Amino acid sequence: PSRPALEELAKKRVHIAGMHLLGQGSAGDNASAVRKRFGSESMVLITLASWEQGFVSRPERKYKSVADMDRQGTRIIARETGAGAQELLESVYRKAGRAWKHDTAVVIARGHRAVAQMVAMGLGDVGVATRSAAASFGLHFEPLAEARFDLVFPAAMASQAPVQALLDCLSSARFRQDIAGMTGYQTARTGMAFTEAQS
């Protein structure tokens, strides 16, 4: 999940963290979270890709809104605290004038594919995942938002050879082609530095 990934980066257990938080096609939420966690330390955000997130459910019982999720017996699959998909789910509840209660979920999934797989297996009725994950299991997908997935690292690392090699890969036509070939993924900003977050 995004926020735990930032914690791992802050504790210097990893060199680069990947994150996406609520984003509506911009990295504003990502940058805000980075600034909050790292304060005055200069950090770089590089976009890997953008993707669609939404409700995934079986085709015969489509879920399109929080009202649909109020159906009696609905089993909701949630994500871990700190996951961008979970924050999106909770924001959808807030917009509907409802408070998300953690005991609402029947199970916590680790990852978008895990959510889709659980729905496909009948272990739950609906959850938030990517369009790509839904397509992998032949599920209905109801779009909610576009999320921007950024890679975050200290600006001091930007000139190091391994980071330069990664950035070269991200900006290559072959990489963009491979990512664009995945259902629901967008590469218009892939390889671009959105901002250098600092207070």
C-alpha positions as CSV (number, residue, x, y, z in Angstrom):
1,P,0.0,0.0,0.0
2,S,1.0,3.6,-0.7
3,R,1.4,5.0,2.8
4,P,3.3,2.0,4.2
5,A,5.6,2.2,1.1
6,L,6.4,5.8,2.1
7,E,7.2,4.7,5.6
8,E,9.6,2.1,4.3
9,L,11.3,4.8,2.2
10,A,11.5,7.2,5.2
11,K,13.1,4.4,7.3
12,K,15.6,3.9,4.4
13,R,14.6,0.2,4.0
14,V,14.0,0.9,0.3
15,H,15.5,3.3,-2.3
16,I,12.3,4.0,-4.2
17,A,8.6,3.8,-3.1
18,G,5.6,3.5,-5.4
19,M,2.4,5.2,-4.5
20,H,-1.1,6.3,-5.6
21,L,-3.5,8.2,-3.3
22,L,-7.0,9.2,-4.4
23,G,-5.6,11.0,-7.5
24,Q,-8.0,12.3,-10.0
25,G,-5.4,12.2,-12.8
26,S,-2.9,14.5,-11.0
27,A,-0.2,13.8,-8.5
28,G,-1.5,16.4,-6.0
29,D,-2.5,13.9,-3.4
30,N,0.8,12.0,-3.8
31,A,2.9,15.2,-3.5
32,S,0.9,16.3,-0.4
33,A,1.5,13.0,1.3
34,V,5.2,13.1,0.4
35,R,5.6,16.7,1.8
36,K,3.8,15.7,5.0
37,R,6.0,12.7,5.5
38,F,9.4,14.1,4.5
39,G,9.1,17.7,5.5
40,S,11.9,19.8,4.1
41,E,13.8,16.9,2.5
42,S,13.8,17.3,-1.3
43,M,12.0,14.4,-3.0
44,V,11.3,13.6,-6.6
45,L,8.1,12.0,-8.0
46,I,8.3,10.3,-11.4
47,T,5.1,9.0,-13.0
48,L,5.0,5.3,-13.8
49,A,1.5,5.2,-15.3
50,S,-2.2,6.2,-14.6
51,W,-5.0,3.7,-14.3
52,E,-8.7,3.5,-13.7
53,Q,-10.1,2.4,-10.4
54,G,-13.6,1.5,-9.7
55,F,-16.1,-1.0,-8.3
56,V,-15.6,-4.6,-9.5
57,S,-18.5,-7.0,-9.2
58,R,-19.8,-10.0,-11.0
59,P,-21.7,-9.2,-14.3
60,E,-25.0,-10.6,-13.0
61,R,-25.0,-8.3,-10.0
62,K,-23.5,-5.0,-10.9
63,Y,-22.6,-2.4,-8.3
64,K,-22.5,1.2,-9.4
65,S,-22.9,3.3,-6.2
66,V,-22.9,3.2,-2.4
67,A,-26.7,2.9,-2.6
68,D,-26.2,-0.4,-4.5
69,M,-23.8,-1.5,-1.7
70,D,-26.6,-1.0,0.8
71,R,-28.4,-4.1,-0.5
72,Q,-29.1,-6.6,2.2
73,G,-26.4,-9.2,2.4
74,T,-23.8,-7.3,0.3
75,R,-20.3,-8.5,1.1
76,I,-17.7,-5.8,0.6
77,I,-14.0,-6.5,0.1
78,A,-11.8,-3.8,1.5
79,R,-8.1,-3.0,1.2
80,E,-5.5,-2.4,3.8
81,T,-5.3,0.9,5.7
82,G,-3.1,3.2,3.7
83,A,-3.9,1.7,0.3
84,G,-5.0,4.2,-2.3
85,A,-7.9,2.0,-3.3
86,Q,-9.2,1.9,0.3
87,E,-8.9,5.7,0.6
88,L,-10.9,6.0,-2.6
89,L,-13.6,3.6,-1.2
90,E,-13.8,5.7,2.0
91,S,-14.0,8.9,0.0
92,V,-16.9,7.5,-2.1
93,Y,-18.7,6.8,1.1
94,R,-18.1,10.3,2.4
95,K,-19.4,11.9,-0.8
96,A,-22.6,9.8,-0.4
97,G,-23.0,11.3,3.1
98,R,-22.0,8.0,4.8
99,A,-19.3,7.1,7.1
100,W,-17.2,4.0,6.2
101,K,-17.1,1.5,9.0
102,H,-14.2,-0.9,9.0
103,D,-16.4,-3.8,10.2
104,T,-18.5,-3.4,7.0
105,A,-15.9,-5.4,5.1
106,V,-16.1,-9.2,5.1
107,V,-12.4,-9.5,4.2
108,I,-9.3,-7.4,3.6
109,A,-7.5,-8.0,0.3
110,R,-3.9,-7.3,-0.5
111,G,-3.8,-5.8,-4.0
112,H,-6.1,-5.1,-6.9
113,R,-5.9,-8.6,-8.4
114,A,-6.7,-10.1,-5.0
115,V,-9.9,-8.0,-4.8
116,A,-11.0,-9.1,-8.3
117,Q,-10.1,-12.7,-7.6
118,M,-12.1,-12.8,-4.4
119,V,-15.1,-11.4,-6.2
120,A,-14.7,-13.9,-9.0
121,M,-14.5,-16.8,-6.5
122,G,-17.6,-15.6,-4.7
123,L,-15.8,-14.7,-1.5
124,G,-17.3,-11.2,-1.7
125,D,-19.7,-9.2,-3.9
126,V,-17.9,-5.9,-4.6
127,G,-14.6,-4.1,-4.0
128,V,-12.4,-1.4,-5.5
129,A,-9.8,-2.4,-8.0
130,T,-8.4,-1.5,-11.4
131,R,-10.1,-2.0,-14.7
132,S,-7.2,-4.3,-15.6
133,A,-7.8,-6.5,-12.6
134,A,-11.6,-6.7,-13.4
135,A,-10.9,-7.6,-17.0
136,S,-8.5,-10.4,-15.9
137,F,-11.4,-12.2,-14.2
138,G,-14.3,-11.2,-16.5
139,L,-15.9,-8.9,-14.0
140,H,-18.1,-5.8,-14.3
141,F,-16.1,-2.6,-13.8
142,E,-17.8,0.7,-12.7
143,P,-15.2,3.5,-13.0
144,L,-14.8,5.9,-10.0
145,A,-11.5,7.7,-10.5
146,E,-8.2,7.8,-12.3
147,A,-5.2,7.1,-10.1
148,R,-1.7,8.3,-10.9
149,F,1.0,5.9,-9.8
150,D,4.3,7.7,-8.9
151,L,7.7,6.5,-8.0
152,V,9.2,8.6,-5.1
153,F,12.9,8.9,-4.1
154,P,15.2,11.4,-2.5
155,A,16.4,14.1,-5.0
156,A,20.0,13.3,-3.9
157,M,19.7,9.9,-5.7
158,A,18.6,11.4,-9.0
159,S,22.1,11.5,-10.5
160,Q,23.0,7.9,-9.5
161,A,23.5,5.4,-12.3
162,P,20.8,2.9,-11.2
163,V,18.2,5.7,-10.9
164,Q,19.2,7.1,-14.3
165,A,18.9,3.6,-15.8
166,L,15.4,3.3,-14.3
167,L,14.4,6.7,-15.7
168,D,15.8,5.8,-19.2
169,C,13.6,2.6,-19.1
170,L,10.5,4.6,-18.1
171,S,11.0,7.1,-20.9
172,S,11.6,4.4,-23.6
173,A,9.0,3.8,-26.3
174,R,9.1,0.0,-25.6
175,F,8.2,0.5,-22.0
176,R,5.3,2.8,-22.8
177,Q,4.1,0.4,-25.4
178,D,4.1,-2.5,-22.9
179,I,2.2,-0.5,-20.3
180,A,-0.3,0.9,-22.8
181,G,-1.1,-2.7,-23.8
182,M,-2.6,-3.3,-20.4
183,T,-6.3,-2.7,-20.0
184,G,-7.1,0.6,-18.4
185,Y,-3.6,2.0,-18.2
186,Q,-2.5,5.4,-19.6
187,T,1.0,6.4,-20.4
188,A,0.8,10.1,-21.4
189,R,2.9,11.1,-18.3
190,T,5.0,8.0,-18.0
191,G,8.6,9.0,-17.2
192,M,7.8,12.6,-16.4
193,A,8.9,14.3,-13.2
194,F,5.7,15.9,-11.8
195,T,7.3,17.8,-9.0
196,E,10.1,18.0,-6.5
197,A,8.2,18.0,-3.2
198,Q,9.7,20.2,-0.6
199,S,8.4,22.5,2.1
